[in-house]
Amino acid sequence: MCVVSNHVTGIFERWGERLRSERRERRLTQDKVAELAGLDTSTVSRVEAGTAGFAGYVAVAEALDVVLATRAA
């Protein structure tokens, strides 16, 4: 795996953890977030696991009204 791919994987994993935490704090199920985001529940699960495509993170973040950001290396 190349360095860029590792970096992106790390970002997605951190975003997934953040979104899972936000969902749990709001006491929402993955099913409810999927409904709000217009996604399948399996996609929300992959987002939280850090293995979804970029669009999944954007949709879940918008549904939870969360801003996703990265820090410069």
BABATI-879058 format. One record per atom (N, C-alpha, C): z, y, x; atom name; residue number from 1. Coordinates in Angstrom, 1 decimal, always signed. Atoms other than C-alpha are relative to their C-alpha. Layout:
<recs>
@c3:Z | c2:Y | c1:X | site:CA | pos:NUM
...
</recs>
This chain:
<recs>
@c3:+0.0 | c2:-1.2 | c1:+0.8 | site:N | pos:1
@c3:+0.0 | c2:+0.0 | c1:+0.0 | site:CA | pos:1
@c3:+0.0 | c2:+1.2 | c1:+0.9 | site:C | pos:1
@c3:+0.1 | c2:-1.2 | c1:-0.9 | site:N | pos:2
@c3:-0.9 | c2:+3.4 | c1:+1.4 | site:CA | pos:2
@c3:+1.2 | c2:+1.0 | c1:-0.3 | site:C | pos:2
@c3:-1.1 | c2:-1.0 | c1:+0.1 | site:N | pos:3
@c3:+1.6 | c2:+6.3 | c1:+1.9 | site:CA | pos:3
@c3:-0.1 | c2:+0.8 | c1:-1.3 | site:C | pos:3
@c3:+0.2 | c2:-0.8 | c1:+1.2 | site:N | pos:4
@c3:+0.2 | c2:+8.3 | c1:-1.0 | site:CA | pos:4
@c3:+0.4 | c2:-0.8 | c1:-1.2 | site:C | pos:4
@c3:-0.4 | c2:+0.8 | c1:+1.1 | site:N | pos:5
@c3:+0.5 | c2:+5.4 | c1:-3.3 | site:CA | pos:5
@c3:+1.5 | c2:-0.3 | c1:-0.1 | site:C | pos:5
@c3:-1.5 | c2:+0.1 | c1:+0.0 | site:N | pos:6
@c3:+4.1 | c2:+4.8 | c1:-2.3 | site:CA | pos:6
@c3:+0.6 | c2:+1.2 | c1:-0.5 | site:C | pos:6
@c3:-0.5 | c2:-1.2 | c1:+0.5 | site:N | pos:7
@c3:+4.8 | c2:+8.4 | c1:-2.9 | site:CA | pos:7
@c3:-0.1 | c2:+0.2 | c1:-1.5 | site:C | pos:7
@c3:+0.2 | c2:-0.1 | c1:+1.5 | site:N | pos:8
@c3:+3.3 | c2:+8.4 | c1:-6.4 | site:CA | pos:8
@c3:+0.9 | c2:-1.0 | c1:-0.7 | site:C | pos:8
@c3:-0.8 | c2:+1.0 | c1:+0.6 | site:N | pos:9
@c3:+5.1 | c2:+5.2 | c1:-7.2 | site:CA | pos:9
@c3:+1.5 | c2:+0.5 | c1:-0.1 | site:C | pos:9
@c3:-1.4 | c2:-0.5 | c1:+0.0 | site:N | pos:10
@c3:+8.4 | c2:+6.8 | c1:-6.2 | site:CA | pos:10
@c3:+0.2 | c2:+1.1 | c1:-1.0 | site:C | pos:10
@c3:-0.1 | c2:-1.0 | c1:+1.0 | site:N | pos:11
@c3:+7.7 | c2:+9.8 | c1:-8.4 | site:CA | pos:11
@c3:+0.0 | c2:-0.6 | c1:-1.4 | site:C | pos:11
@c3:+0.0 | c2:+0.6 | c1:+1.4 | site:N | pos:12
@c3:+6.9 | c2:+7.7 | c1:-11.4 | site:CA | pos:12
@c3:+1.3 | c2:-0.7 | c1:-0.3 | site:C | pos:12
@c3:-1.3 | c2:+0.7 | c1:+0.1 | site:N | pos:13
@c3:+10.1 | c2:+5.6 | c1:-10.8 | site:CA | pos:13
@c3:+1.0 | c2:+1.1 | c1:-0.4 | site:C | pos:13
@c3:-1.0 | c2:-1.0 | c1:+0.2 | site:N | pos:14
@c3:+12.2 | c2:+8.8 | c1:-10.7 | site:CA | pos:14
@c3:-0.2 | c2:+0.6 | c1:-1.4 | site:C | pos:14
@c3:+0.3 | c2:-0.5 | c1:+1.3 | site:N | pos:15
@c3:+10.4 | c2:+10.2 | c1:-13.8 | site:CA | pos:15
@c3:+0.5 | c2:-1.0 | c1:-1.1 | site:C | pos:15
@c3:-0.4 | c2:+1.0 | c1:+0.9 | site:N | pos:16
@c3:+11.0 | c2:+6.9 | c1:-15.6 | site:CA | pos:16
@c3:+1.5 | c2:+0.0 | c1:-0.2 | site:C | pos:16
@c3:-1.4 | c2:+0.0 | c1:+0.1 | site:N | pos:17
@c3:+14.7 | c2:+7.0 | c1:-14.8 | site:CA | pos:17
@c3:+0.5 | c2:+1.3 | c1:-0.8 | site:C | pos:17
@c3:-0.3 | c2:-1.2 | c1:+0.7 | site:N | pos:18
@c3:+14.9 | c2:+10.6 | c1:-16.0 | site:CA | pos:18
@c3:-0.2 | c2:-0.1 | c1:-1.5 | site:C | pos:18
@c3:+0.3 | c2:+0.1 | c1:+1.4 | site:N | pos:19
@c3:+13.2 | c2:+9.9 | c1:-19.2 | site:CA | pos:19
@c3:+0.9 | c2:-1.0 | c1:-0.8 | site:C | pos:19
@c3:-0.9 | c2:+1.0 | c1:+0.6 | site:N | pos:20
@c3:+15.3 | c2:+6.8 | c1:-19.9 | site:CA | pos:20
@c3:+1.4 | c2:+0.7 | c1:-0.3 | site:C | pos:20
@c3:-1.3 | c2:-0.7 | c1:+0.1 | site:N | pos:21
@c3:+18.4 | c2:+8.9 | c1:-19.3 | site:CA | pos:21
@c3:+0.0 | c2:+1.0 | c1:-1.2 | site:C | pos:21
@c3:+0.2 | c2:-0.9 | c1:+1.1 | site:N | pos:22
@c3:+17.2 | c2:+11.6 | c1:-21.7 | site:CA | pos:22
@c3:+0.0 | c2:-0.7 | c1:-1.3 | site:C | pos:22
@c3:+0.1 | c2:+0.7 | c1:+1.3 | site:N | pos:23
@c3:+16.3 | c2:+9.1 | c1:-24.4 | site:CA | pos:23
@c3:+1.4 | c2:-0.5 | c1:-0.4 | site:C | pos:23
@c3:-1.3 | c2:+0.6 | c1:+0.3 | site:N | pos:24
@c3:+19.7 | c2:+7.4 | c1:-24.1 | site:CA | pos:24
@c3:+1.0 | c2:+1.1 | c1:-0.4 | site:C | pos:24
@c3:-0.9 | c2:-1.1 | c1:+0.3 | site:N | pos:25
@c3:+21.6 | c2:+10.7 | c1:-24.1 | site:CA | pos:25
@c3:-0.2 | c2:+0.5 | c1:-1.5 | site:C | pos:25
@c3:+0.3 | c2:-0.5 | c1:+1.4 | site:N | pos:26
@c3:+19.9 | c2:+11.6 | c1:-27.4 | site:CA | pos:26
@c3:+0.1 | c2:-1.2 | c1:-1.0 | site:C | pos:26
@c3:-0.2 | c2:+1.2 | c1:+0.8 | site:N | pos:27
@c3:+20.6 | c2:+8.1 | c1:-28.7 | site:CA | pos:27
@c3:-1.2 | c2:-0.4 | c1:-0.8 | site:C | pos:27
@c3:+1.2 | c2:+0.3 | c1:+0.6 | site:N | pos:28
@c3:+17.0 | c2:+7.4 | c1:-29.4 | site:CA | pos:28
@c3:-0.4 | c2:-1.4 | c1:+0.5 | site:C | pos:28
@c3:+0.5 | c2:+1.3 | c1:-0.5 | site:N | pos:29
@c3:+15.4 | c2:+3.9 | c1:-29.3 | site:CA | pos:29
@c3:-1.4 | c2:+0.2 | c1:+0.6 | site:C | pos:29
@c3:+1.4 | c2:+0.0 | c1:-0.5 | site:N | pos:30
@c3:+12.2 | c2:+3.2 | c1:-27.4 | site:CA | pos:30
@c3:-1.0 | c2:+0.1 | c1:-1.2 | site:C | pos:30
@c3:+0.9 | c2:+0.0 | c1:+1.2 | site:N | pos:31
@c3:+10.6 | c2:+2.6 | c1:-30.8 | site:CA | pos:31
@c3:-0.1 | c2:+1.4 | c1:-0.6 | site:C | pos:31
@c3:+0.1 | c2:-1.4 | c1:+0.5 | site:N | pos:32
@c3:+11.5 | c2:+6.1 | c1:-32.0 | site:CA | pos:32
@c3:-0.8 | c2:+0.9 | c1:+0.9 | site:C | pos:32
@c3:+0.7 | c2:-0.8 | c1:-1.0 | site:N | pos:33
@c3:+10.3 | c2:+7.7 | c1:-28.8 | site:CA | pos:33
@c3:-1.5 | c2:-0.3 | c1:+0.0 | site:C | pos:33
@c3:+1.4 | c2:+0.4 | c1:+0.1 | site:N | pos:34
@c3:+7.0 | c2:+5.7 | c1:-29.1 | site:CA | pos:34
@c3:-0.6 | c2:+0.7 | c1:-1.2 | site:C | pos:34
@c3:+0.5 | c2:-0.6 | c1:+1.2 | site:N | pos:35
@c3:+6.6 | c2:+7.0 | c1:-32.6 | site:CA | pos:35
@c3:-0.2 | c2:+1.5 | c1:+0.2 | site:C | pos:35
@c3:+0.1 | c2:-1.4 | c1:-0.3 | site:N | pos:36
@c3:+7.3 | c2:+10.6 | c1:-31.5 | site:CA | pos:36
@c3:-1.2 | c2:+0.4 | c1:+0.9 | site:C | pos:36
@c3:+1.0 | c2:-0.2 | c1:-1.0 | site:N | pos:37
@c3:+4.9 | c2:+10.3 | c1:-28.6 | site:CA | pos:37
@c3:-1.4 | c2:-0.5 | c1:-0.3 | site:C | pos:37
@c3:+1.3 | c2:+0.6 | c1:+0.4 | site:N | pos:38
@c3:+2.1 | c2:+8.4 | c1:-30.4 | site:CA | pos:38
@c3:-0.4 | c2:-1.1 | c1:+0.9 | site:C | pos:38
@c3:+0.3 | c2:+1.1 | c1:-1.0 | site:N | pos:39
@c3:+2.4 | c2:+5.5 | c1:-28.0 | site:CA | pos:39
@c3:+0.6 | c2:-1.4 | c1:-0.6 | site:C | pos:39
@c3:-0.6 | c2:+1.3 | c1:+0.3 | site:N | pos:40
@c3:+3.2 | c2:+1.8 | c1:-28.2 | site:CA | pos:40
@c3:+1.3 | c2:-0.1 | c1:+0.6 | site:C | pos:40
@c3:-1.3 | c2:+0.1 | c1:-0.6 | site:N | pos:41
@c3:+6.8 | c2:+0.8 | c1:-27.5 | site:CA | pos:41
@c3:-0.1 | c2:-0.6 | c1:+1.4 | site:C | pos:41
@c3:+0.2 | c2:+0.6 | c1:-1.3 | site:N | pos:42
@c3:+5.5 | c2:-1.3 | c1:-24.6 | site:CA | pos:42
@c3:-0.3 | c2:+1.1 | c1:+1.1 | site:C | pos:42
@c3:+0.4 | c2:-1.1 | c1:-0.9 | site:N | pos:43
@c3:+4.1 | c2:+1.9 | c1:-23.0 | site:CA | pos:43
@c3:+1.3 | c2:+0.8 | c1:+0.4 | site:C | pos:43
@c3:-1.3 | c2:-0.6 | c1:-0.3 | site:N | pos:44
@c3:+7.5 | c2:+3.6 | c1:-23.3 | site:CA | pos:44
@c3:+0.8 | c2:-0.8 | c1:+0.9 | site:C | pos:44
@c3:-0.8 | c2:+0.9 | c1:-0.9 | site:N | pos:45
@c3:+9.1 | c2:+0.6 | c1:-21.7 | site:CA | pos:45
@c3:-0.6 | c2:+0.1 | c1:+1.4 | site:C | pos:45
@c3:+0.7 | c2:-0.1 | c1:-1.3 | site:N | pos:46
@c3:+6.5 | c2:+0.8 | c1:-18.8 | site:CA | pos:46
@c3:+0.3 | c2:+1.4 | c1:+0.6 | site:C | pos:46
@c3:-0.3 | c2:-1.3 | c1:-0.5 | site:N | pos:47
@c3:+7.2 | c2:+4.6 | c1:-18.5 | site:CA | pos:47
@c3:+1.4 | c2:-0.1 | c1:+0.6 | site:C | pos:47
@c3:-1.4 | c2:+0.1 | c1:-0.5 | site:N | pos:48
@c3:+10.9 | c2:+3.9 | c1:-18.1 | site:CA | pos:48
@c3:+0.2 | c2:-0.9 | c1:+1.2 | site:C | pos:48
@c3:+0.0 | c2:+0.9 | c1:-1.1 | site:N | pos:49
@c3:+10.2 | c2:+1.2 | c1:-15.6 | site:CA | pos:49
@c3:-0.7 | c2:+0.6 | c1:+1.2 | site:C | pos:49
@c3:+0.8 | c2:-0.6 | c1:-1.1 | site:N | pos:50
@c3:+8.0 | c2:+3.5 | c1:-13.5 | site:CA | pos:50
@c3:-1.3 | c2:-0.6 | c1:+0.3 | site:C | pos:50
@c3:+1.2 | c2:+0.7 | c1:-0.2 | site:N | pos:51
@c3:+4.9 | c2:+1.5 | c1:-14.0 | site:CA | pos:51
@c3:-1.2 | c2:+0.4 | c1:-0.9 | site:C | pos:51
@c3:+1.0 | c2:-0.5 | c1:+0.9 | site:N | pos:52
@c3:+2.9 | c2:+3.4 | c1:-16.6 | site:CA | pos:52
@c3:-1.0 | c2:+0.9 | c1:+0.6 | site:C | pos:52
@c3:+0.9 | c2:-1.0 | c1:-0.5 | site:N | pos:53
@c3:-0.1 | c2:+5.6 | c1:-16.2 | site:CA | pos:53
@c3:+0.5 | c2:+1.4 | c1:-0.2 | site:C | pos:53
@c3:-0.5 | c2:-1.3 | c1:+0.1 | site:N | pos:54
@c3:+0.3 | c2:+9.3 | c1:-15.8 | site:CA | pos:54
@c3:+0.1 | c2:+0.6 | c1:-1.4 | site:C | pos:54
@c3:+0.0 | c2:-0.5 | c1:+1.4 | site:N | pos:55
@c3:-0.6 | c2:+10.1 | c1:-19.5 | site:CA | pos:55
@c3:+1.2 | c2:-0.5 | c1:-0.7 | site:C | pos:55
@c3:-1.2 | c2:+0.5 | c1:+0.6 | site:N | pos:56
@c3:+2.3 | c2:+7.9 | c1:-20.6 | site:CA | pos:56
@c3:+1.2 | c2:+0.9 | c1:+0.3 | site:C | pos:56
@c3:-1.1 | c2:-0.8 | c1:-0.4 | site:N | pos:57
@c3:+4.8 | c2:+10.0 | c1:-18.7 | site:CA | pos:57
@c3:+0.0 | c2:+1.4 | c1:-0.7 | site:C | pos:57
@c3:+0.2 | c2:-1.3 | c1:+0.7 | site:N | pos:58
@c3:+3.3 | c2:+13.2 | c1:-20.1 | site:CA | pos:58
@c3:+0.4 | c2:-0.1 | c1:-1.5 | site:C | pos:58
@c3:-0.3 | c2:+0.1 | c1:+1.5 | site:N | pos:59
@c3:+3.5 | c2:+12.0 | c1:-23.7 | site:CA | pos:59
@c3:+1.4 | c2:-0.2 | c1:-0.3 | site:C | pos:59
@c3:-1.5 | c2:+0.2 | c1:+0.2 | site:N | pos:60
@c3:+7.1 | c2:+10.8 | c1:-23.4 | site:CA | pos:60
@c3:+0.7 | c2:+1.3 | c1:+0.3 | site:C | pos:60
@c3:-0.7 | c2:-1.3 | c1:-0.3 | site:N | pos:61
@c3:+8.2 | c2:+14.0 | c1:-21.7 | site:CA | pos:61
@c3:-0.2 | c2:+1.0 | c1:-1.1 | site:C | pos:61
@c3:+0.3 | c2:-1.0 | c1:+1.1 | site:N | pos:62
@c3:+6.5 | c2:+16.1 | c1:-24.4 | site:CA | pos:62
@c3:+0.8 | c2:-0.4 | c1:-1.3 | site:C | pos:62
@c3:-0.7 | c2:+0.4 | c1:+1.2 | site:N | pos:63
@c3:+8.1 | c2:+14.0 | c1:-27.2 | site:CA | pos:63
@c3:+1.5 | c2:+0.3 | c1:+0.2 | site:C | pos:63
@c3:-1.5 | c2:-0.3 | c1:-0.2 | site:N | pos:64
@c3:+11.6 | c2:+14.5 | c1:-25.6 | site:CA | pos:64
@c3:+0.2 | c2:+1.5 | c1:+0.4 | site:C | pos:64
@c3:-0.1 | c2:-1.3 | c1:-0.5 | site:N | pos:65
@c3:+10.8 | c2:+18.1 | c1:-24.6 | site:CA | pos:65
@c3:+0.7 | c2:+0.2 | c1:+1.3 | site:C | pos:65
@c3:-0.5 | c2:+0.1 | c1:-1.3 | site:N | pos:66
@c3:+11.5 | c2:+17.4 | c1:-21.0 | site:CA | pos:66
@c3:-1.1 | c2:+0.4 | c1:+1.0 | site:C | pos:66
@c3:+0.9 | c2:-0.4 | c1:-1.0 | site:N | pos:67
@c3:+9.9 | c2:+19.1 | c1:-18.0 | site:CA | pos:67
@c3:+0.1 | c2:-1.0 | c1:+1.2 | site:C | pos:67
@c3:+0.0 | c2:+0.8 | c1:-1.2 | site:N | pos:68
@c3:+8.9 | c2:+16.7 | c1:-15.2 | site:CA | pos:68
@c3:-0.5 | c2:+0.8 | c1:+1.2 | site:C | pos:68
@c3:+0.4 | c2:-0.7 | c1:-1.2 | site:N | pos:69
@c3:+8.7 | c2:+18.1 | c1:-11.7 | site:CA | pos:69
@c3:+0.2 | c2:-0.8 | c1:+1.2 | site:C | pos:69
@c3:-0.3 | c2:+0.7 | c1:-1.2 | site:N | pos:70
@c3:+8.6 | c2:+16.9 | c1:-8.2 | site:CA | pos:70
@c3:+0.4 | c2:+1.1 | c1:+1.0 | site:C | pos:70
@c3:-0.3 | c2:-0.9 | c1:-1.1 | site:N | pos:71
@c3:+10.0 | c2:+18.4 | c1:-5.1 | site:CA | pos:71
@c3:-1.0 | c2:-0.2 | c1:+1.1 | site:C | pos:71
@c3:+0.9 | c2:+0.1 | c1:-1.1 | site:N | pos:72
@c3:+7.9 | c2:+19.2 | c1:-2.1 | site:CA | pos:72
@c3:+0.7 | c2:-0.9 | c1:+1.1 | site:C | pos:72
@c3:-0.5 | c2:+0.8 | c1:-1.0 | site:N | pos:73
@c3:+8.3 | c2:+16.7 | c1:+0.7 | site:CA | pos:73
@c3:+0.4 | c2:+0.8 | c1:+1.2 | site:C | pos:73
</recs>
